Amino acid sequence: MNTKPYAIQSIMLYPIKGMGGIPLNSAMALTEGIEWDRHWMLINSKGEFLTQRENREFVHFKTELIASGVRVSYRDQNLIIPFESSTQEQRSVQIWKDELLADICDEQYSRWFSEILKEDVKLTCLNKDNPRIKKLKVAPDEVPIRFSDGYPYTILGTASLEMLNSKLEKKLDASRFRSTIVVETQTAHEEDSWEEFTIGNLEFKMVKPCARCVVTTIDQETGTSSKEPLKTLNSYRKEGNCINFSMNAICLREGTISVGDTLKF
């Protein structure tokens, strides 16, 4: 029987979809995700979202929270995007099967990214009057989400990563899976069986396993890729057509979470 408390080991914020993350000691956990998580997103001329899947240069964009917004660094270049930056217009954007209206940020930001990526891209942010709604098969039936692939939160147990690493020649850290919250666990994949839990006064609910894609095969420092970890995960974590690793979750009651906070079930 596990007597060690389940504690938050790390919290990660990814302000721009597909780009570098920011480790946080504390964060505001909102229904739609960690505050400012996946708040911005690059789109191409067709309005389709862009990530590391399409351009490996995304791994070289690092992000940092500052008082006024987010500092984005690319090699020796820097850009500051204010939290409340001006917008030019609205346009329809596509995230997988979802189509929604987003705000186009000031042209100076889009120009900076376009010059580096050598492609005409636009920086977008969420439009407060046009929320993106995720339909659920469990109560509360729907929740608002930002520009994440599918759900506001992904939660990974440390024991699950340890089991995977025991099967790999080259060990990976949690950043490869871009999870929002990493929890210290004792048994591999026990998070799969969790239904609801609290962190202080906050309430979370697991929704479904997180199906993994080619992004997990991309080294987050170099941009190079290999067959791992999907090749190994395929041998023991394949369910139907999906290779599952970590869990998607929603937040039912908002508040602040911090590294070291314990989960109660």
N, C-alpha and C positions, 0 to 999 in steps of 0.2 A: 504493500500500500504506500502510495506517495504521501509523505508528510511534509515535504518541502513546499513552501508557498509558490504558487504560480505567479511570477512577477514579470513585469514588462522589462525586457532587456534593451530594446531600442524602439525609437519612433522615427519614422522617416517622412519627410515632406518632399514632394516632387512638384514644384510650382509650375513648371512648363512641361507639358506632356512629352515623354520620350527623352528628356534631358536629365542632367545630373540631379541627385537628391541631396537633401540637407538633413543631417542628424539633429534631432531636437531633444533637449532635456525635458521640456514640457510643451504641451500643445493644446489648443482648443479643439476638442472633438465635436464636430457639428453633424447634423443629420446627413448633410451632403458630403462629408469627409473632413479630414483635418483642415483647419483654416488655411486657405490659399493653396491647398493641394490641387494640382491639375487645373488651376484657374486660367492658365494661358495655354494656347495651342497654335502651332503653325499649320497652315493649310497651303495646298498648291493652287494653281489657277482654276482648277475644277471645284474647289471648295472641299477637297478631301483632306483628312488629317494626315500629318506626317510624323513618323517616329523613326527609331533606329532600324526598323524593318526596311524602310525605303532608303535611308541614308545613314551610314555608319558614323559619319562625322558628328552625329548627335551626341555620341559619348564624350566628345571633347568639350562640350559646353558644360561648364560647372556653374552652380548657382549658390547664392549666399543671401540670407536674410539681412537687411539693414533696416534702419528706422523708417525710412521713407518707402521701401519697396523691396525689390529683388535685384541684386547685382548678378549679371550674367558674364562669365569670363570664357573667352575662347583663345587659348594660347596666350598671346600678349595683348589681346584686345578686351575691352570691357564695355558693358552697357548697363545702365540702371533703368529699370522699368518701375515706375511708381505704382503703388497699390491702386491709386485712383487716377490712372492715366487717362488722358483725353482720347476719345474715339472719333472716327471719321464717319462711319456708316454701319449699317447692319447688312449681313448677308447670310444666306443659307449655307450651312456647313454639314459635312457628312462624317459620322463616326460609326463605322460598321453599318448596321441597318438603321441607325438613328439619324434623322435629319432635323436640325434645329437652327434657330436664328442666333447668331453670335455677333458681337461687336468687333469691328476692325479697328485695331489700335492705331495710334498716330503713325504716319508714314515713315518717320525716322527709324522706328523700331523694325518695321518690315524691311526697310532698305538695308539695315545693318545685317540682318540674318540672310537676306538675299545675296549680298555681296560675298559673304563667307561661303554659303552653300552653292553659289553659282547657279541659282535657280530663283525664279520669281515666286516668292512666298509672301504670305501675309501673317502677321501676328494677330491672333484673335483672343478675346477674353469673353467670359460669360456675360450674357445680357440678363440683367436682373428681372426684367419683365417677361422673359421667355425662358423659364426654367426647363431643364432637361429632366424628364420624369422616367424613372425605371420601374417597370411593372414587375411585381413579385408574385410567386406562387404561394407565398406564406403571408400572414398578417405582418404589417399593416397594408398589404396589397400593392403599395407603391411608395417610392421615396424619391426625393430630388437628388440628382447626382451632377457632378461636374463633367470634365472631359476625360475621366477614367475610361478604360475599355468597357467595363460593365458594372462595377459596384463601387460604393464609396470606400470600403476598407478591404484589405487582404491581411490575414493573420497567419503567421507562420510560427510553429513550435521549434525550439532549438534542437530537440531530440530528432525531429524529422530531418533537419539539415545534417546532423551528425551521422544518421544512418546513411544518407546519400553519400556523404564524404567518405564513409568507410568503404564504399564500393568504387570510388573514383581514384584514379592515379594522382590527379591534381585537385586538391581540395578547393572548394568554393566558399565564399562568405555570403551572408544573407543579401548583400546588395545585388547579387545576380538575379534575385527574384523580385526585387522592387516592391517588397511588402511594406504596408503601412506600419504594422505593429509586429514585432517579434517578441514572443513570450518564452520564458524559460520553462521547459517541460522535461519530463523524465522518460516518457514513452513515445517512440516515434509515431507520428500521425494520430496521437490521441485528440488533437484539435478537430479531427474529422467527426468525432462523436459529440462534441460540445453542441449544445442547443442555444442556451442563453447564459450570459454571465454579467457580473457587475464589476466596475472598477470605481470604488467609492460610491458616489451617488449616480454614476453613469450606468446605462444599460446597453448592452450589445446583444445582437442576435446573429447567429450563423445562418447563412442562406444556402450556400452550395459550395462544392469544391471548386477550386480555381484551376481551370484548364490552361496548361502552359503552352507557349508558342516559341518561335525561333529566337525571340529576344533573350531567352535564358541561355542561349549558346554564344552570346556576344560578350566578350571581355569588356567590362565597363571602364577600363583604363585605356586599352589599346584599340578597341573596335574590331579586333580580329575575332573569328568565330571558329567553332569546331562542332563535332557531333554531340558533344556533352554539354549539359547533363541529360538531354532528352533521350539519348541512346540508352543510358543506364536506367533512367526513370521508366522508359518504355517496358523494361523487363519486369517491373514489379508495381508500377503505379498506373498502368493503362486500364481505363474503364470505358468500354465501348470504343468510340473514336477519339477519346480524350486522354491526355496524360495529365493527371491531377497532382498538384503539389501546393499545399496551403489551402486556406478557406476564405471565401468571400463573406463579408459581414456587413451589417448595418448598425447604426447607432440609434437607439430608441429614446434615450435621454441624454442631452448634451451636457458638456462641462469640460473641465481641464483634466488631462491625464499627464502623468510624469513617469520617467524611467524609474523603476523600483516599485511602482504601484502594484498591488497584488490583485489578482482576479478571484472572484468568489462565484461559486456555481449553485 
